[in-house]
Amino acid sequence: MPDDTHSIDRYDYELPPELIAQAPLPDRAASRLLVLDRAGGTLTHRTFQDLPDLLTPGDLLVVNRSRVLPARLLGTRPGGGAAEILLVRRRGPDLWDALLRPGRRLRPGAEVDVAPGFQVRVEATPPAGHPTVTSSGPLRRVRLVPEDGRPDAAVERHGHMPLPPYIRRPDRPADRERYQTVFARETGSVAAPTAGLHFSPDLLDRLKARAIETAEVVLHVGPGTFRPVEVDDVRAHRVDPERFTVPSETAEAVDRARKEGRRVVAVGTTTTRALEASLAPGGVRPAHGGETDLVITPGYRFRVVDALITNFHLPRSSLLLLVSAFAGRERILGAYAEAVRHRYRFYSYGDATLIL
């Protein structure tokens, strides 16, 4: 049996359903910000607009520039009936590994009509050497077949934003902009790195004016990010590998900050995992096109990240484990209880925390 620290039952909390944000605020930086001081355990209620004043000149802010793909393709399967295809991993210009629904009715050779002039053909299971199963289900190989020969343009035109399952509404045109961060440039995620959703161009200008340095990583978020932990001992939990990149200039900026005693402030759990996964003897090393399945649970020793900006996370999730490892389980669950009492908005389109 796991000890109390590593039992998943210790990472649960009650959340009134009405506190799960169903849409973003009109102003990105208007979100509330709960500030947790790890040293003293104090909690302070602020807004995200206050972030420049809460950081210290010289801090290095590291963000994730991954862009969310409109990866949900909704169509009609042969013989009628609805079909859904979630693109997960690109394998070629028109080839993807994908999650299919209903998988049993979509056999190799079947074509799903997504829109006039745009079909998706089911090829087979991925070949040997490629992952065939994710935590969300088995992957299938699919080929995008647009009439004009431009698969990426067809996905951008006809795909739907893959909003999380706790957002109980269809995606809207506005989600194409609001479910992206202002840093988003490299397409590959099927969920937003949500801590970055609070930043606006004006806020970035104010951070720069306060001598807050910024750097970027890429970690493409996969569907497993919403998977609950289903093992009793959290140390046995596994996550699907996710592609990540740490550019050379970011590795150099992080190493320079660490040597000079300046804080590295990670924007989000995805940035945290990319940075911690890239640490090697002698410092953070550039990583290009690799994958990480790093699971951070209580007991983990953070060696790169000194402060963390992050949203509120689901009970019994790997992300709640990560923030508990960073700040301590009791302090995190105490902060979440405080947020519930003060009616904070939770999850992807909700409010944020700053853990110092």
N, C-alpha and C positions, 0 to 999 in steps of 0.2 A: 504493500500500500504506500502511496506517496505521502510525504509529510505535508503539514498544513500549507507550507509555502508553495508546494508544487501540485496541490490538488486543484483541479479545474473548478471544483465547487466553491473555491475561495475567490473566484473571479466572476462573480455574478452580482447583479444589482437590479433594483426595480426601477422601471422607467415608464411613466404614464405615456400611452401612445400618442397623445396630442402634442407631446414635446418633440416628436420626430419631425424635423423640418421637411415640408413637402415642396418648397420652392425657395429660391434664393431671395435675399433682401435686394431692394433696388440698387443700393450702394454696396459694393463689395466690402469696403473697409468699415461699414457701419456695424458689423457683427460685434457681439460682446466678446470680451476676452477675460478669462479667468486666469489670474497669475498665481502660480504656486511656487513659493520659495522653498526649495528642498532643504536648505540649511535649518530654517526655523519652522517650517511647516505652515507658514502663514499664507492666507488666501486673500487676494485683492481683486475687486471687481473693476474692470476697465473696459474700454472699447478698443477695437483693433486699430483705430486711428491713433491711439496712444503709443503704438509700438516703437516709433523712433525714440521716444522719451524713456522707454523701458529698457532699451539696449544701450550699450556703452560704445562710444566712438572707438573704432578699431576692431569691433566684433566682425567676424566673417559670417555672413548669412549665406547658406548654401540651399539652393532650390532645385526642384526637379522640373526639367523642361519637356518632359514627355507630353505628347498630345493624345487626346482620346480619339480613337477611331469611331465613326458612326457604324459600329460593328454589328448591330442587329439588323439582319435582313429578313423582312417579313414577306411571305409569298404564299403561293398555292402549289400543293404537291400534285403529282400525276393522279388523275381521277377525281380531283377535288379535295377539299380539306386544307386547313391552314398548316403552314410550316414556318418554323423559325430557325435561322442559321446565325450562330454567334461566331464571328471570325476571331480566332484566338492567336494563331501564330502564322506569319507569312512564310511560305516555303518557296515562292517563285513569283514572277510578275503577275500570274493569274492563279496561283495555287496557294491554298491556305489549309491549315488544320483548324477544324471548327467543331463546335458543339451543335448537334442537330436535335430538333424536336418536331414531331415524334420520331426518334431515331429508328425504331423498329420498322416504320413504314417507308423509310428513305434508304433504299438499298442501292448498291453501286449501279450506276447507269441512270438513276432517276434524275430528272431535271425539275427544279423548282422555279416557277415563274415569279420573279420579284417585281418586275415592271415590264411594260412593252419594250421589247428589244434587250432585255436583261434577264438571263437565266443563270442559275447556279447548278452545276452538274456534280452529283455525288460520285466520287472516284472509287474510294476504298478506305480501309484503315491505313494509317501512316505506315510507311515501310519500316523494316527492321532498323533499329538504331535511333528512331525518333520516338518520343514519348507517345503512348497511345491512350493513356488514361490521365485525366486530371481529377482533382478533388470534386469537380462539378459534374463529372461523367466522362464517358469514352470519347476520344477525339476521332473525327473522320476527315479524310482528305477530300477537299472540294475544289472545283475549278470554276472560276468566274467567267461567264460567257456573255459579254456585252456585244451587242450588234456592231458597235463602232470600234471595237478592239481596244477600248480604254477602260480597263477594269477599275483602276483607282478612282477615276472620275465617276464611274457608275456607282461605286460604293458611297462616295461623297454625296452624290445626288439623291440616291434612293435609300441609303442606310439610316437607321435610327440610333440616337444616342443611347448607349446601354446604361440607363439609370439603374441605381441599386434597387433590389427587390423591396426595400422598406419605403421607397417612394411609390405610393400607391396611386399612380396616375400615368397615362401615356406621356411619352416625351413630347415636348412642344418645340416649335421653331426657336424660341428664345434659349432653350437648353444647348443649342449648338454653340452658342457663345458663352453662356454662363456656366456650363459644365466643362469649361476649359480654363486653365490659369492664363494669366497675361504673359507667362513665360513660355507657353506651349509652342513647340516648333517641330519636334520629331515624333511622328505618328507611330503609335504602337500600343497604347494602353486601352483596356476595355473598362477601366474605371479611372476616375480623376484622382490625381494626388491632391486630396481635398484641402490640406492645410494651405496650399498655394492659392485657393480660390478667393481668399480674403484680400489679396494684394491688388492694388490699382496703380496705374502709371503715376498718379500724384503721390501716392504713398511711397513708391520707389524713389521718386525725386527727393522726398523729405528724408528718407533713409540715407541717400547719397550725400545730401547736404550735411547730415550729422556724422559723416565720415564712417558710415557702416559699409564695409566692403561686401560685394556679392560675388558668388561663383555658382556654377551650374553642374548638375549631374543629370543623367538620364536613367530612370528605371521604369520599364514598361509594366504597368500593373496588370496582372492576370485575373481571371474570374475567381480564383481561390481566395482572394482577399476577403470575401464575404463568408467564407466557410467557417462555421463554428468549430471549436476544438472538441473532438469527440473521444479523446482518451482521458483516463482519470489522472494520469501523471503528465503534466504539461510538457515535461522534457521529452516525451515520446512523440509529440506532435510534429508533423512534417508539412511543409508548404510546397506548392508547385514551383519549379525553377522559373525565375523571371529574368529577362534580359536587362543588362545594365551597362552603362558606360560612365567612367570617370575621366574626363578629358585631362590632358597633361597640365594645362594651365590651372585646373581646379586642384589637382594633386599638389602642385607647387604652392598654390595659395593656402591650402590647408596646412601643409608642412611648415610654411613660413609663419602662419599664425600660431601654430603650436610651439614653435621654437621661440617666438617672441612673447609667449604667455598671453596671447589674445584668445578670446573664446570663439569656438566654432559652434554656430547656432544652426541646427538643422531645421529646415521647413518640411516637416512631415516624417512619418515613419518610413516612407519609401526612400527619402534622402538619407535617413539614418542608416538603413540597411545597406544602401550602396556604399556609404562612407566606411562603415564598420567592416564590410566584406572586402574592401580594397586595401585594408591595412596589412602591411608586410613588414618584416624586419627593416628598420631604418626609416619607416614612415609610410604615408599613404602613397600607393603606386597607381599610375594610370591603368585603367581597364577599358578595353574596347571590344564590345560585342560579346562579353562573357555572360554567364548566368549565375545567379545566386539563389540558394534555397536556405539562406541563413534564417534561423528561428531564434529570436531573442526572448529569453524567459528569465524570470527572477533568478538572480545569482550570476547573470552575465556581467562582465566588467567592461564598461564602455571605455574605449581607448582613443576615440576621435571626437565624439560629440560631447559638448559641454552644456548646451541648452537646447531646448526642443519646443518648437511651435507645432501644435497638432490639434485636430478636431477631437470631439468626444467619440469613443469607440463602442462597438457592440459588446454586450456581456459575453463572456466565454469565448472571446476571439483572440487570435494571435496578436492583434494590434493592442488590445487591452493588456496582454501579457508584456508587450514591449514597453509601454509607458509605465507599467508597474515595476518592471525591471529598472527603469530609469529613475523613478521617484519613490518607489516603495508602494506595496499593495495598499496598506492602510491609508497612506496619504492620497493616493489616487482615488480610492473608493470614497474617502472623505470629501475630496474635491467634487466628485460626481454627485454625491448626496447634496452638497451645497448648491451645485448647479441646478439640481432638480428643485430644491426649495426656492431658488430665485428664478425659476422658469426659463432657464437657458434653452436654446434650440439645439437639438442633438443631430449628429451624424453629418452626412456629406454636405448638405446645404445649411448646416447649422452653425453654431458659434465655435469658438476656439479656446484653447488653453495655451499659456506660455509657461513652461517649466524651467525655472532658473536654478 
